[in-house]
Amino acid sequence: MRAGDVVYSVQQLSEQWWHGTLNDRQGTFPASYARMASGPVDKLVRLACIVVVGMRLTTPQGRALYPYEAADETQLTLETDDVVCDISEGEDEGWSHGRIADRQGLFPTQFVDRSFVHV
């Protein structure tokens, strides 16, 4: 998948994962790599297709090992097995910053396995 591709027959598998068809190929991909289509698209089609806005497989990412409930709006709530993208070190030791779908914030560094890479 590349930025601008349109994926059809999309099914939401979980909050973090979608399944769809692109050029006669089916597959699963992180929800954070795409958004719903907008513009002059029929309502029924809009519900069934998405536009990929960017795949960043080289972006630092990881998998949540444990759940974490955000204490405030600057933190990121984690569920076990969430794929966290765009990970960077936080200003405070022991904290990192990352994104899950359209949510972003700080989380305890030890709660995410950085050796996990989704391809």
C-alpha positions as CSV (number, residue, x, y, z in Angstrom):
1,M,0.0,0.0,0.0
2,R,1.1,3.5,-0.8
3,A,-0.2,6.9,0.1
4,G,-3.2,7.7,-2.0
5,D,-4.2,4.1,-2.7
6,V,-8.0,3.3,-2.3
7,V,-8.8,0.1,-0.3
8,Y,-12.2,-1.5,-0.9
9,S,-14.3,-4.0,1.0
10,V,-12.9,-2.8,4.3
11,Q,-13.8,-4.6,7.5
12,Q,-12.8,-3.4,10.9
13,L,-11.2,-6.4,12.8
14,S,-10.5,-4.4,16.0
15,E,-9.8,-0.8,17.0
16,Q,-6.3,-1.2,15.7
17,W,-6.7,-3.5,12.6
18,W,-8.6,-3.4,9.3
19,H,-8.9,-5.9,6.5
20,G,-9.4,-4.8,2.9
21,T,-8.8,-5.3,-0.8
22,L,-6.3,-3.4,-3.0
23,N,-5.8,-4.2,-6.6
24,D,-7.3,-7.7,-6.2
25,R,-5.2,-8.5,-3.2
26,Q,-6.6,-8.9,0.3
27,G,-4.8,-8.2,3.5
28,T,-4.7,-6.8,7.1
29,F,-3.2,-3.5,8.0
30,P,-3.0,-1.1,11.0
31,A,-6.0,1.3,11.2
32,S,-3.5,4.1,11.9
33,Y,-2.2,3.8,8.4
34,A,-5.5,4.9,6.8
35,R,-8.6,7.1,7.1
36,M,-12.1,7.0,5.7
37,A,-12.6,8.4,2.2
38,S,-14.1,11.9,2.0
39,G,-15.2,14.0,-0.9
40,P,-17.5,13.0,-3.8
41,V,-17.9,9.4,-2.8
42,D,-21.3,7.7,-2.6
43,K,-22.3,7.2,1.0
44,L,-22.4,3.4,0.7
45,V,-19.0,3.4,-0.9
46,R,-17.6,5.7,1.7
47,L,-18.5,3.1,4.4
48,A,-16.8,0.4,2.4
49,C,-13.5,2.1,1.3
50,I,-10.7,4.0,2.8
51,V,-7.9,6.1,1.4
52,V,-4.4,5.3,2.7
53,V,-2.8,8.4,3.9
54,G,0.6,7.0,4.7
55,M,2.4,3.8,5.5
56,R,5.4,4.4,7.6
57,L,6.9,0.9,8.0
58,T,10.3,2.5,8.8
59,T,8.8,4.6,11.6
60,P,9.7,3.4,15.1
61,Q,6.9,1.3,16.3
62,G,6.1,-1.3,18.9
63,R,3.5,-3.6,20.5
64,A,1.9,-2.9,23.9
65,L,2.8,-5.6,26.4
66,Y,0.4,-4.4,29.1
67,P,-2.7,-2.2,29.4
68,Y,-2.1,1.3,30.6
69,E,-4.8,3.9,31.5
70,A,-3.9,7.5,30.7
71,A,-3.9,9.7,33.8
72,D,-4.6,12.9,31.7
73,E,-4.9,14.2,28.2
74,T,-1.1,14.2,27.6
75,Q,-0.9,10.4,28.0
76,L,-1.8,7.5,25.7
77,T,-4.1,4.7,26.9
78,L,-2.8,1.3,25.9
79,E,-4.5,-2.0,25.5
80,T,-2.4,-5.2,25.3
81,D,-1.3,-5.9,21.7
82,D,-2.0,-2.3,20.5
83,V,0.5,-1.3,17.7
84,V,2.1,2.0,18.7
85,C,3.5,4.1,15.9
86,D,5.8,7.1,15.6
87,I,7.5,6.3,18.9
88,S,10.0,8.8,20.3
89,E,11.6,9.3,23.6
90,G,9.7,11.5,26.1
91,E,11.3,14.4,27.9
92,D,11.1,12.5,31.2
93,E,13.1,9.3,31.8
94,G,11.0,6.2,31.5
95,W,8.4,7.8,29.2
96,S,7.9,7.6,25.4
97,H,5.6,9.4,23.0
98,G,3.6,7.5,20.4
99,R,0.4,7.3,18.3
100,I,-2.4,4.7,18.0
101,A,-4.7,5.5,15.1
102,D,-5.8,9.2,15.8
103,R,-4.7,9.2,19.4
104,Q,-1.3,10.3,20.6
105,G,0.5,10.9,23.9
106,L,3.0,9.7,26.5
107,F,3.2,6.2,27.9
108,P,5.6,4.2,30.1
109,T,8.5,3.1,27.9
110,Q,8.6,-0.4,29.5
111,F,5.0,-1.1,28.5
112,V,5.8,-1.3,24.8
113,D,8.0,-3.9,23.0
114,R,10.1,-1.9,20.5
115,S,11.5,-5.1,18.9
116,F,8.1,-5.8,17.4
117,V,7.8,-4.6,13.7
118,H,4.6,-5.0,11.7
119,V,5.2,-5.5,8.0
